[in-house]
């Protein structure tokens, strides 16, 4: 069997119109289908990580850009549309920007800038991240308070 990527991603939201405006209007994704499920409590926490009580970076969706210049362009486009983003974060093998959707779901745009670490290196703890680096809310707050000039180690 050949894997061809995701078939779809299900998101929960308290405001479908606002969520669709973000993913379609701001990020430029085309809708395939939008199912509405009834009998859901009127108030619930749509943010995956908040609901589980874990840092913002634990569960997130990462979208690929094809180059470092494309990542910079995407960051600037998002900021021009009023989306708070981190500065570009250099992971060594990749660079990323982080932001949130209207439901508090953590999102990332990423580009590979070198070879991916091989499976053995990744599986033996060679790439560790401090828990504080996963708190996207703090990172965005710092970026906002310094006019998006802060460099971050997320």
OpenMM code with the backbone's topology and positions (N, CA, C; nanometers):
from openmm import Vec3, app, unit

residues = "UNK UNK UNK UNK UNK UNK UNK UNK UNK UNK UNK UNK UNK UNK UNK UNK UNK UNK UNK UNK UNK UNK UNK UNK UNK UNK UNK UNK UNK UNK UNK UNK UNK UNK UNK UNK UNK UNK UNK UNK UNK UNK UNK UNK UNK UNK UNK UNK UNK UNK UNK UNK UNK UNK UNK UNK UNK UNK UNK UNK UNK UNK UNK UNK UNK UNK UNK UNK UNK UNK UNK UNK UNK UNK UNK UNK UNK UNK UNK UNK UNK UNK UNK UNK UNK UNK UNK UNK UNK UNK UNK UNK UNK UNK UNK UNK UNK UNK UNK UNK UNK UNK UNK UNK UNK UNK UNK UNK UNK UNK UNK UNK UNK UNK UNK UNK UNK UNK UNK UNK UNK UNK UNK UNK UNK UNK UNK UNK UNK UNK UNK UNK UNK UNK UNK UNK UNK UNK UNK UNK UNK UNK UNK UNK UNK UNK UNK UNK UNK UNK UNK UNK UNK UNK".split()
positions = [
    Vec3(0.0846, -0.1181, 0.0000),
    Vec3(0.0000, 0.0000, 0.0000),
    Vec3(0.0889, 0.1242, 0.0000),
    Vec3(0.0552, 0.2218, -0.0815),
    Vec3(0.1284, 0.3469, -0.0883),
    Vec3(0.0568, 0.4515, -0.0042),
    Vec3(0.1328, 0.5206, 0.0796),
    Vec3(0.0745, 0.6297, 0.1580),
    Vec3(0.0783, 0.7567, 0.0745),
    Vec3(-0.0312, 0.8282, 0.0745),
    Vec3(-0.0419, 0.9481, -0.0083),
    Vec3(-0.0659, 1.0724, 0.0742),
    Vec3(-0.0389, 1.0706, 0.2031),
    Vec3(-0.0620, 1.1870, 0.2873),
    Vec3(-0.1939, 1.1757, 0.3605),
    Vec3(-0.2356, 1.2827, 0.4216),
    Vec3(-0.3614, 1.2846, 0.4958),
    Vec3(-0.4795, 1.2793, 0.4012),
    Vec3(-0.5817, 1.2072, 0.4408),
    Vec3(-0.7084, 1.2113, 0.3698),
    Vec3(-0.7849, 1.3364, 0.4103),
    Vec3(-0.7874, 1.3623, 0.5398),
    Vec3(-0.8547, 1.4819, 0.5912),
    Vec3(-0.8130, 1.5042, 0.7356),
    Vec3(-0.8417, 1.6212, 0.7857),
    Vec3(-0.8167, 1.6549, 0.9258),
    Vec3(-0.9475, 1.7062, 0.9828),
    Vec3(-0.9883, 1.6515, 1.0947),
    Vec3(-1.1103, 1.6971, 1.1609),
    Vec3(-1.0753, 1.7993, 1.2681),
    Vec3(-1.1421, 1.9110, 1.2671),
    Vec3(-1.1225, 2.0154, 1.3660),
    Vec3(-1.2542, 2.0430, 1.4370),
    Vec3(-1.2462, 2.0677, 1.5646),
    Vec3(-1.3680, 2.1085, 1.6332),
    Vec3(-1.3619, 2.2593, 1.6518),
    Vec3(-1.4774, 2.3214, 1.6506),
    Vec3(-1.4821, 2.4666, 1.6599),
    Vec3(-1.6118, 2.5107, 1.7265),
    Vec3(-1.6054, 2.6232, 1.7906),
    Vec3(-1.7262, 2.6839, 1.8456),
    Vec3(-1.7870, 2.7826, 1.7466),
    Vec3(-1.7113, 2.8185, 1.6419),
    Vec3(-1.7581, 2.9155, 1.5435),
    Vec3(-1.7116, 2.8697, 1.4047),
    Vec3(-1.7960, 2.7931, 1.3358),
    Vec3(-1.7600, 2.7373, 1.2061),
    Vec3(-1.7292, 2.8468, 1.1043),
    Vec3(-1.8064, 2.9546, 1.1035),
    Vec3(-1.7826, 3.0618, 1.0075),
    Vec3(-1.6448, 3.1247, 1.0266),
    Vec3(-1.6086, 3.1507, 1.1512),
    Vec3(-1.4777, 3.2101, 1.1810),
    Vec3(-1.3644, 3.1133, 1.1454),
    Vec3(-1.3838, 2.9864, 1.1745),
    Vec3(-1.2820, 2.8859, 1.1439),
    Vec3(-1.2641, 2.8713, 0.9932),
    Vec3(-1.3731, 2.8656, 0.9197),
    Vec3(-1.3635, 2.8556, 0.7733),
    Vec3(-1.3003, 2.9815, 0.7147),
    Vec3(-1.3354, 3.0976, 0.7676),
    Vec3(-1.2749, 3.2223, 0.7184),
    Vec3(-1.1231, 3.2189, 0.7376),
    Vec3(-1.0771, 3.1628, 0.8491),
    Vec3(-0.9339, 3.1547, 0.8759),
    Vec3(-0.8657, 3.0565, 0.7807),
    Vec3(-0.9134, 2.9336, 0.7754),
    Vec3(-0.8468, 2.8316, 0.6944),
    Vec3(-0.8609, 2.8574, 0.5446),
    Vec3(-0.9746, 2.9103, 0.5026),
    Vec3(-0.9945, 2.9371, 0.3606),
    Vec3(-0.9420, 3.0750, 0.3210),
    Vec3(-0.9782, 3.1777, 0.3977),
    Vec3(-0.9413, 3.3143, 0.3612),
    Vec3(-0.7991, 3.3522, 0.3965),
    Vec3(-0.7556, 3.3171, 0.5166),
    Vec3(-0.6214, 3.3549, 0.5614),
    Vec3(-0.5161, 3.2566, 0.5107),
    Vec3(-0.5385, 3.1266, 0.5308),
    Vec3(-0.4387, 3.0277, 0.4908),
    Vec3(-0.4529, 2.9839, 0.3450),
    Vec3(-0.5689, 3.0065, 0.2852),
    Vec3(-0.5874, 2.9763, 0.1438),
    Vec3(-0.6189, 2.8318, 0.1102),
    Vec3(-0.6644, 2.7529, 0.2096),
    Vec3(-0.7008, 2.6142, 0.1820),
    Vec3(-0.8393, 2.6082, 0.1179),
    Vec3(-0.8583, 2.5092, 0.0349),
    Vec3(-0.9888, 2.4896, -0.0293),
    Vec3(-1.0675, 2.3865, 0.0512),
    Vec3(-1.1955, 2.4165, 0.0780),
    Vec3(-1.2755, 2.3204, 0.1547),
    Vec3(-1.3114, 2.1984, 0.0714),
    Vec3(-1.3193, 2.0858, 0.1389),
    Vec3(-1.3647, 1.9632, 0.0739),
    Vec3(-1.5057, 1.9342, 0.1226),
    Vec3(-1.5231, 1.9313, 0.2543),
    Vec3(-1.6546, 1.9105, 0.3135),
    Vec3(-1.6505, 1.9686, 0.4542),
    Vec3(-1.7608, 2.0170, 0.5007),
    Vec3(-1.7711, 2.0666, 0.6385),
    Vec3(-1.8919, 1.9999, 0.7014),
    Vec3(-1.8674, 1.8988, 0.7821),
    Vec3(-1.9754, 1.8289, 0.8517),
    Vec3(-2.0074, 1.9013, 0.9809),
    Vec3(-2.1336, 1.9074, 1.0128),
    Vec3(-2.1765, 1.9641, 1.1401),
    Vec3(-2.2352, 1.8518, 1.2243),
    Vec3(-2.1855, 1.8384, 1.3447),
    Vec3(-2.2338, 1.7353, 1.4361),
    Vec3(-2.3264, 1.8012, 1.5371),
    Vec3(-2.4434, 1.7456, 1.5553),
    Vec3(-2.5397, 1.8029, 1.6491),
    Vec3(-2.5226, 1.7402, 1.7872),
    Vec3(-2.5916, 1.7962, 1.8826),
    Vec3(-2.5912, 1.7466, 2.0216),
    Vec3(-2.4546, 1.7552, 2.0890),
    Vec3(-2.3759, 1.8551, 2.0519),
    Vec3(-2.2482, 1.8822, 2.1177),
    Vec3(-2.2754, 1.9934, 2.2189),
    Vec3(-2.2158, 1.9852, 2.3373),
    Vec3(-2.2389, 2.0917, 2.4356),
    Vec3(-2.2114, 2.2301, 2.3758),
    Vec3(-2.2934, 2.3269, 2.4123),
    Vec3(-2.2804, 2.4622, 2.3580),
    Vec3(-2.1446, 2.5232, 2.3908),
    Vec3(-2.0883, 2.4880, 2.5053),
    Vec3(-1.9571, 2.5404, 2.5429),
    Vec3(-1.8644, 2.4238, 2.5724),
    Vec3(-1.7548, 2.4181, 2.5012),
    Vec3(-1.6514, 2.3188, 2.5256),
    Vec3(-1.5202, 2.3803, 2.4803),
    Vec3(-1.4092, 2.3200, 2.5169),
    Vec3(-1.2785, 2.3725, 2.4814),
    Vec3(-1.2345, 2.3117, 2.3493),
    Vec3(-1.2356, 2.3914, 2.2423),
    Vec3(-1.2004, 2.3419, 2.1096),
    Vec3(-1.0497, 2.3315, 2.0892),
    Vec3(-0.9698, 2.3916, 2.1781),
    Vec3(-0.8247, 2.3823, 2.1661),
    Vec3(-0.7769, 2.2467, 2.2151),
    Vec3(-0.7131, 2.1706, 2.1296),
    Vec3(-0.6697, 2.0352, 2.1636),
    Vec3(-0.5833, 2.0348, 2.2885),
    Vec3(-0.4808, 2.1176, 2.2894),
    Vec3(-0.3840, 2.1158, 2.3979),
    Vec3(-0.4404, 2.1678, 2.5298),
    Vec3(-0.5196, 2.2751, 2.5247),
    Vec3(-0.5795, 2.3284, 2.6481),
    Vec3(-0.6690, 2.2241, 2.7123),
    Vec3(-0.7467, 2.1561, 2.6296),
    Vec3(-0.8377, 2.0549, 2.6813),
    Vec3(-0.7654, 1.9395, 2.7484),
    Vec3(-0.6458, 1.9099, 2.7006),
    Vec3(-0.5664, 1.8015, 2.7590),
    Vec3(-0.4735, 1.8506, 2.8695),
    Vec3(-0.4588, 1.9828, 2.8819),
    Vec3(-0.3716, 2.0382, 2.9847),
    Vec3(-0.2234, 2.0235, 2.9540),
    Vec3(-0.1868, 2.0221, 2.8253),
    Vec3(-0.0460, 2.0108, 2.7872),
    Vec3(-0.0011, 2.1381, 2.7159),
    Vec3(0.1305, 2.1602, 2.7029),
    Vec3(0.1792, 2.2799, 2.6340),
    Vec3(0.1282, 2.2894, 2.4906),
    Vec3(0.1237, 2.4104, 2.4392),
    Vec3(0.0665, 2.4377, 2.3072),
    Vec3(0.1310, 2.3585, 2.1944),
    Vec3(0.2580, 2.3290, 2.2041),
    Vec3(0.3269, 2.2632, 2.0945),
    Vec3(0.3098, 2.1132, 2.0863),
    Vec3(0.2435, 2.0509, 2.1842),
    Vec3(0.2307, 1.9052, 2.1817),
    Vec3(0.1561, 1.8571, 2.0586),
    Vec3(0.0342, 1.9001, 2.0413),
    Vec3(-0.0460, 1.8592, 1.9264),
    Vec3(-0.0620, 1.9796, 1.8362),
    Vec3(-0.0156, 1.9651, 1.7128),
    Vec3(-0.0263, 2.0747, 1.6175),
    Vec3(-0.0237, 2.0183, 1.4763),
    Vec3(-0.0582, 2.1029, 1.3812),
    Vec3(-0.0518, 2.0675, 1.2404),
    Vec3(0.0581, 2.1513, 1.1782),
    Vec3(0.1444, 2.0885, 1.0979),
    Vec3(0.2529, 2.1594, 1.0303),
    Vec3(0.2312, 2.1502, 0.8794),
    Vec3(0.2341, 2.2650, 0.8155),
    Vec3(0.2172, 2.2731, 0.6709),
    Vec3(0.3537, 2.3012, 0.6087),
    Vec3(0.3807, 2.2400, 0.4965),
    Vec3(0.5106, 2.2510, 0.4308),
    Vec3(0.5169, 2.3726, 0.3392),
    Vec3(0.6285, 2.4446, 0.3478),
    Vec3(0.6632, 2.5420, 0.2445),
    Vec3(0.7812, 2.4805, 0.1716),
    Vec3(0.8080, 2.5233, 0.0533),
    Vec3(0.9116, 2.4557, -0.0249),
    Vec3(1.0501, 2.5176, -0.0140),
    Vec3(1.0641, 2.6298, 0.0593),
    Vec3(1.1953, 2.6928, 0.0693),
    Vec3(1.1963, 2.7922, 0.1854),
    Vec3(1.3149, 2.8310, 0.2254),
    Vec3(1.3284, 2.9318, 0.3306),
    Vec3(1.2676, 3.0658, 0.2877),
    Vec3(1.2902, 3.1123, 0.1635),
    Vec3(1.2243, 3.2360, 0.1210),
    Vec3(1.0715, 3.2257, 0.1230),
    Vec3(1.0175, 3.1073, 0.0876),
    Vec3(0.8721, 3.0883, 0.0912),
    Vec3(0.8206, 3.0941, 0.2347),
    Vec3(0.8988, 3.0446, 0.3293),
    Vec3(0.8599, 3.0506, 0.4706),
    Vec3(0.8557, 3.1958, 0.5181),
    Vec3(0.9559, 3.2735, 0.4819),
    Vec3(0.9582, 3.4163, 0.5176),
    Vec3(0.8383, 3.4877, 0.4568),
    Vec3(0.8085, 3.4574, 0.3310),
    Vec3(0.6931, 3.5190, 0.2638),
    Vec3(0.5634, 3.4811, 0.3351),
    Vec3(0.5500, 3.3534, 0.3743),
    Vec3(0.4283, 3.3087, 0.4421),
    Vec3(0.4137, 3.3797, 0.5758),
    Vec3(0.5233, 3.3932, 0.6514),
    Vec3(0.5178, 3.4654, 0.7792),
    Vec3(0.4686, 3.6084, 0.7575),
    Vec3(0.5260, 3.6753, 0.6582),
    Vec3(0.4884, 3.8142, 0.6311),
    Vec3(0.3425, 3.8250, 0.5852),
    Vec3(0.2957, 3.7299, 0.5041),
    Vec3(0.1556, 3.7290, 0.4603),
    Vec3(0.0610, 3.7115, 0.5789),
    Vec3(0.0944, 3.6172, 0.6673),
    Vec3(0.0101, 3.5940, 0.7849),
    Vec3(0.0048, 3.7188, 0.8723),
    Vec3(0.1182, 3.7799, 0.8962),
    Vec3(0.1218, 3.9010, 0.9794),
    Vec3(0.0423, 4.0138, 0.9147),
    Vec3(0.0502, 4.0250, 0.7823),
    Vec3(-0.0258, 4.1290, 0.7123),
    Vec3(-0.1765, 4.1067, 0.7262),
    Vec3(-0.2168, 3.9813, 0.7480),
    Vec3(-0.3579, 3.9490, 0.7675),
    Vec3(-0.3974, 3.9498, 0.9147),
    Vec3(-0.3065, 3.9954, 1.0021),
    Vec3(-0.3381, 4.0093, 1.1441),
    Vec3(-0.3131, 3.8857, 1.2283),
    Vec3(-0.2441, 3.7857, 1.1731),
    Vec3(-0.2152, 3.6636, 1.2483),
    Vec3(-0.0824, 3.6816, 1.3223),
    Vec3(-0.0832, 3.6582, 1.4532),
    Vec3(0.0397, 3.6657, 1.5308),
    Vec3(0.1225, 3.5414, 1.5056),
    Vec3(0.2473, 3.5599, 1.4668),
    Vec3(0.3372, 3.4474, 1.4433),
    Vec3(0.4661, 3.4670, 1.5217),
    Vec3(0.5366, 3.3560, 1.5415),
    Vec3(0.6697, 3.3649, 1.5989),
    Vec3(0.7643, 3.4150, 1.4902),
    Vec3(0.8842, 3.4477, 1.5307),
    Vec3(0.9902, 3.4681, 1.4336),
    Vec3(1.0220, 3.3326, 1.3727),
    Vec3(1.1039, 3.3288, 1.2702),
    Vec3(1.1453, 3.2021, 1.2110),
    Vec3(1.2383, 3.1322, 1.3095),
    Vec3(1.2062, 3.0075, 1.3384),
    Vec3(1.2823, 2.9262, 1.4332),
    Vec3(1.3687, 2.8294, 1.3541),
    Vec3(1.4982, 2.8284, 1.3836),
    Vec3(1.5922, 2.7402, 1.3147),
    Vec3(1.6106, 2.6134, 1.3979),
    Vec3(1.5651, 2.5005, 1.3452),
    Vec3(1.5775, 2.3720, 1.4143),
    Vec3(1.7026, 2.2959, 1.3705),
    Vec3(1.7841, 2.3570, 1.2863),
    Vec3(1.9011, 2.2888, 1.2325),
    Vec3(1.8690, 2.2242, 1.0984),
    Vec3(1.7823, 2.1260, 1.0982),
    Vec3(1.7432, 2.0565, 0.9754),
    Vec3(1.6198, 2.1178, 0.9096),
    Vec3(1.5518, 2.2065, 0.9824),
    Vec3(1.4304, 2.2701, 0.9302),
    Vec3(1.4155, 2.4074, 0.9945),
    Vec3(1.3326, 2.4903, 0.9327),
    Vec3(1.2949, 2.6197, 0.9903),
    Vec3(1.1430, 2.6255, 0.9946),
    Vec3(1.0911, 2.6952, 1.0968),
    Vec3(0.9464, 2.6978, 1.1172),
    Vec3(0.9000, 2.8318, 1.1694),
    Vec3(0.7711, 2.8583, 1.1483),
    Vec3(0.6998, 2.9644, 1.2195),
    Vec3(0.5800, 2.8984, 1.2861),
    Vec3(0.5370, 2.9548, 1.3982),
    Vec3(0.4260, 2.8991, 1.4751),
    Vec3(0.3204, 3.0057, 1.4965),
    Vec3(0.1933, 2.9624, 1.4982),
    Vec3(0.0807, 3.0525, 1.5185),
    Vec3(-0.0385, 2.9682, 1.5603),
    Vec3(-0.1524, 3.0313, 1.5851),
    Vec3(-0.2721, 2.9583, 1.6277),
    Vec3(-0.3905, 2.9929, 1.5396),
    Vec3(-0.4840, 2.8982, 1.5307),
    Vec3(-0.6078, 2.9262, 1.4596),
    Vec3(-0.7073, 2.9891, 1.5568),
    Vec3(-0.8263, 3.0273, 1.5114),
    Vec3(-0.9222, 3.0938, 1.6010),
    Vec3(-0.9675, 3.0094, 1.7201),
    Vec3(-0.9459, 2.8780, 1.7144),
    Vec3(-0.9856, 2.7890, 1.8231),
    Vec3(-0.8722, 2.7608, 1.9207),
    Vec3(-0.7567, 2.8227, 1.8981),
    Vec3(-0.6414, 2.7992, 1.9840),
    Vec3(-0.5595, 2.6787, 1.9437),
    Vec3(-0.5858, 2.6218, 1.8261),
    Vec3(-0.5089, 2.5068, 1.7793),
    Vec3(-0.3749, 2.5564, 1.7250),
    Vec3(-0.2676, 2.4938, 1.7707),
    Vec3(-0.1329, 2.5319, 1.7291),
    Vec3(-0.1068, 2.4868, 1.5859),
    Vec3(-0.0520, 2.5780, 1.5058),
    Vec3(-0.0200, 2.5510, 1.3660),
    Vec3(0.1242, 2.5909, 1.3385),
    Vec3(0.1778, 2.5356, 1.2339),
    Vec3(0.3179, 2.5599, 1.1982),
    Vec3(0.3308, 2.5585, 1.0471),
    Vec3(0.4150, 2.6463, 0.9938),
    Vec3(0.4639, 2.6337, 0.8574),
    Vec3(0.6104, 2.5982, 0.8709),
    Vec3(0.6559, 2.5005, 0.7923),
    Vec3(0.7892, 2.4453, 0.8072),
    Vec3(0.8529, 2.4253, 0.6702),
    Vec3(0.9845, 2.4435, 0.6628),
    Vec3(1.0569, 2.4059, 0.5410),
    Vec3(1.1825, 2.3305, 0.5814),
    Vec3(1.2127, 2.2269, 0.5062),
    Vec3(1.3320, 2.1470, 0.5291),
    Vec3(1.4489, 2.2219, 0.4659),
    Vec3(1.5559, 2.2427, 0.5417),
    Vec3(1.6706, 2.3171, 0.4879),
    Vec3(1.7938, 2.2300, 0.4730),
    Vec3(1.7874, 2.1089, 0.5188),
    Vec3(1.8987, 2.0151, 0.5077),
    Vec3(1.8409, 1.8753, 0.5105),
    Vec3(1.9262, 1.7795, 0.5326),
    Vec3(1.8760, 1.6438, 0.5436),
    Vec3(1.8079, 1.6230, 0.6770),
    Vec3(1.6997, 1.5477, 0.6769),
    Vec3(1.6336, 1.5132, 0.8030),
    Vec3(1.7270, 1.4250, 0.8837),
    Vec3(1.7263, 1.4391, 1.0168),
    Vec3(1.8059, 1.3473, 1.0987),
    Vec3(1.7572, 1.2053, 1.0737),
    Vec3(1.8510, 1.1102, 1.0726),
    Vec3(1.8052, 0.9735, 1.0488),
    Vec3(1.7276, 0.9221, 1.1692),
    Vec3(1.6495, 0.8185, 1.1479),
    Vec3(1.5601, 0.7654, 1.2510),
    Vec3(1.6311, 0.7308, 1.3798),
    Vec3(1.7547, 0.6767, 1.3708),
    Vec3(1.8288, 0.6396, 1.4905),
    Vec3(1.8591, 0.7594, 1.5787),
    Vec3(1.9021, 0.8696, 1.5183),
    Vec3(1.9306, 0.9902, 1.5966),
    Vec3(1.8053, 1.0436, 1.6633),
    Vec3(1.6972, 1.0468, 1.5889),
    Vec3(1.5741, 1.1011, 1.6443),
    Vec3(1.5183, 1.0126, 1.7550),
    Vec3(1.5313, 0.8828, 1.7409),
    Vec3(1.4746, 0.7901, 1.8376),
    Vec3(1.5591, 0.7747, 1.9634),
    Vec3(1.6825, 0.8224, 1.9621),
    Vec3(1.7697, 0.8095, 2.0781),
    Vec3(1.7849, 0.9398, 2.1545),
    Vec3(1.6888, 1.0284, 2.1430),
    Vec3(1.6865, 1.1490, 2.2245),
    Vec3(1.7882, 1.2543, 2.1858),
    Vec3(1.8398, 1.2484, 2.0638),
    Vec3(1.9361, 1.3488, 2.0207),
    Vec3(1.8714, 1.4852, 2.0011),
    Vec3(1.7416, 1.4855, 1.9817),
    Vec3(1.6698, 1.6092, 1.9584),
    Vec3(1.5685, 1.6281, 2.0701),
    Vec3(1.6049, 1.7063, 2.1682),
    Vec3(1.5160, 1.7316, 2.2805),
    Vec3(1.4789, 1.8786, 2.2823),
    Vec3(1.3638, 1.9072, 2.3360),
    Vec3(1.3125, 2.0435, 2.3438),
    Vec3(1.2680, 2.0680, 2.4872),
    Vec3(1.3107, 2.1802, 2.5478),
    Vec3(1.2614, 2.2087, 2.6822),
    Vec3(1.1116, 2.2356, 2.6802),
    Vec3(1.0426, 2.1935, 2.7854),
    Vec3(0.8974, 2.2097, 2.7914),
    Vec3(0.8561, 2.3554, 2.7705),
    Vec3(0.9299, 2.4501, 2.8273),
    Vec3(0.8945, 2.5919, 2.8136),
    Vec3(0.8908, 2.6347, 2.6673),
    Vec3(0.9726, 2.5722, 2.5835),
    Vec3(0.9746, 2.6074, 2.4416),
    Vec3(0.8466, 2.5674, 2.3708),
    Vec3(0.7697, 2.4788, 2.4310),
    Vec3(0.6458, 2.4322, 2.3702),
    Vec3(0.5261, 2.5204, 2.4046),
    Vec3(0.5460, 2.6189, 2.4883),
    Vec3(0.4369, 2.7080, 2.5285),
    Vec3(0.4226, 2.8201, 2.4267),
    Vec3(0.3520, 2.7941, 2.3201),
    Vec3(0.3369, 2.8894, 2.2115),
    Vec3(0.2760, 3.0205, 2.2579),
    Vec3(0.1862, 3.0159, 2.3543),
    Vec3(0.1232, 3.1382, 2.4037),
    Vec3(0.2288, 3.2348, 2.4559),
    Vec3(0.3245, 3.1852, 2.5340),
    Vec3(0.4309, 3.2698, 2.5858),
    Vec3(0.5163, 3.3262, 2.4731),
    Vec3(0.5462, 3.2441, 2.3738),
    Vec3(0.6272, 3.2874, 2.2610),
    Vec3(0.5586, 3.3974, 2.1827),
    Vec3(0.4291, 3.3808, 2.1562),
    Vec3(0.3555, 3.4838, 2.0832),
    Vec3(0.3427, 3.6106, 2.1655),
    Vec3(0.3245, 3.5979, 2.2960),
    Vec3(0.3157, 3.7152, 2.3827),
    Vec3(0.4454, 3.7938, 2.3787),
    Vec3(0.5594, 3.7245, 2.3859),
    Vec3(0.6893, 3.7917, 2.3790),
    Vec3(0.7065, 3.8612, 2.2447),
    Vec3(0.6670, 3.7922, 2.1368),
    Vec3(0.6785, 3.8512, 2.0040),
    Vec3(0.5920, 3.9756, 1.9926),
    Vec3(0.4708, 3.9705, 2.0481),
    Vec3(0.3789, 4.0836, 2.0424),
    Vec3(0.4333, 4.2004, 2.1231),
    Vec3(0.4894, 4.1723, 2.2407),
    Vec3(0.5346, 4.2805, 2.3279),
    Vec3(0.6601, 4.3493, 2.2762),
    Vec3(0.7347, 4.2843, 2.1859),
    Vec3(0.8543, 4.3462, 2.1301),
    Vec3(0.8358, 4.3802, 1.9829),
    Vec3(0.7116, 4.3838, 1.9396),
    Vec3(0.6835, 4.4169, 1.7997),
    Vec3(0.7325, 4.3111, 1.7034),
    Vec3(0.7268, 4.1858, 1.7447),
    Vec3(0.7686, 4.0723, 1.6616),
    Vec3(0.9175, 4.0737, 1.6308),
    Vec3(0.9988, 4.1379, 1.7143),
    Vec3(1.1426, 4.1406, 1.6910),
    Vec3(1.2153, 4.0340, 1.7693),
    Vec3(1.1501, 3.9666, 1.8611),
    Vec3(1.2169, 3.8699, 1.9476),
    Vec3(1.2589, 3.7446, 1.8693),
    Vec3(1.3774, 3.6958, 1.8978),
    Vec3(1.4230, 3.5681, 1.8428),
    Vec3(1.3883, 3.4621, 1.9448),
    Vec3(1.3388, 3.3509, 1.8984),
    Vec3(1.2916, 3.2489, 1.9900),
    Vec3(1.3580, 3.1154, 1.9650),
    Vec3(1.3641, 3.0358, 2.0675),
    Vec3(1.4240, 2.9045, 2.0567),
    Vec3(1.3205, 2.7946, 2.0648),
    Vec3(1.2005, 2.8179, 2.0130),
    Vec3(1.0968, 2.7152, 2.0169),
    Vec3(1.1448, 2.5942, 1.9416),
] * unit.nanometer
topology = app.Topology()
chain = topology.addChain("A")
for resn in residues:
    res = topology.addResidue(resn, chain)
    for name in ("N", "CA", "C"):
        topology.addAtom(name, app.Element.getBySymbol(name[0]), res)
